[in-house]
Amino acid sequence: MTTLPLTQLAASVPQTPTWSVGVASVMITANLFALVIGRYGIQQKGVSPALPFPLPKMFEGFGTAELLATASLGHIIGVGMILGLAQSGAF
């Protein structure tokens, strides 16, 4: 097995884009997409403690665990989209 020198490894890390309205809109869209996926994909809603703020009727029964799970998935999707768009030159 060969090892890469640290400089080669550091050179292979992609450049990340600076924050802009486009980057923020991609992240917001990814989180909304994950929230919709969670709305229809989570089978047992409301098992975790309720959120301390009211939600729209569409998301009734969403608890802390559901919100954290969908937000985590949304951020994973969003980071992948932002890095992919940055590598393609869109940002």
C-alpha positions in Angstrom: 0.0 0.0 0.0 1.3 3.4 -0.9 0.8 6.5 1.1 0.2 10.0 -0.2 2.2 12.9 1.1 0.2 15.4 3.0 0.7 18.1 0.3 -0.9 15.9 -2.3 -3.7 15.0 0.0 -4.4 18.7 0.7 -4.3 19.5 -3.0 -7.0 17.0 -3.7 -9.5 18.8 -1.4 -12.0 20.8 -3.5 -12.3 24.6 -3.1 -15.5 25.5 -1.3 -17.5 28.4 -2.5 -18.0 31.5 -0.4 -21.4 32.2 1.0 -23.8 33.8 -1.4 -27.5 34.0 -2.0 -27.2 31.2 -4.5 -25.5 28.9 -2.0 -28.1 29.7 0.6 -31.0 29.1 -1.8 -29.6 25.6 -2.6 -29.3 24.8 1.1 -32.8 26.0 1.8 -34.2 24.0 -1.1 -32.4 20.9 -0.1 -33.8 21.2 3.5 -37.3 21.8 2.3 -37.0 18.7 0.0 -35.8 16.6 2.9 -38.6 17.9 5.1 -41.1 16.8 2.4 -39.4 13.4 2.2 -39.6 13.1 5.9 -43.3 14.1 6.0 -44.2 11.1 3.7 -41.4 8.7 4.6 -41.4 8.6 8.4 -44.0 6.0 9.4 -44.3 6.6 13.2 -44.5 10.3 13.7 -44.7 11.9 17.2 -42.8 9.3 19.1 -40.2 11.9 20.3 -41.0 15.0 22.5 -43.0 17.7 20.8 -41.4 20.8 19.5 -41.8 24.0 21.6 -43.4 25.9 18.7 -46.5 25.3 16.6 -46.2 23.8 13.1 -48.4 24.0 10.1 -51.2 21.4 9.9 -49.2 19.6 7.1 -46.5 18.7 9.6 -48.7 17.8 12.6 -47.1 15.1 14.8 -43.5 16.1 13.9 -41.4 15.9 17.0 -37.8 16.7 17.9 -36.3 13.5 16.4 -38.2 14.0 13.1 -37.1 17.6 12.7 -33.4 16.7 13.5 -33.5 13.8 11.2 -34.9 15.7 8.2 -32.7 18.7 8.8 -29.6 16.5 9.0 -30.6 14.8 5.7 -31.3 18.2 4.2 -27.8 19.5 5.1 -26.2 16.3 3.7 -28.0 16.7 0.4 -27.3 20.5 0.4 -23.6 20.1 1.0 -23.4 17.5 -1.8 -25.3 19.8 -4.2 -23.2 22.9 -3.3 -19.9 21.1 -3.7 -21.0 19.5 -6.9 -22.2 22.8 -8.3 -19.0 24.5 -7.2 -16.9 21.8 -8.9 -18.9 22.2 -12.1 -18.3 25.9 -12.1 -21.9 27.0 -11.3 -20.7 28.9 -8.3 
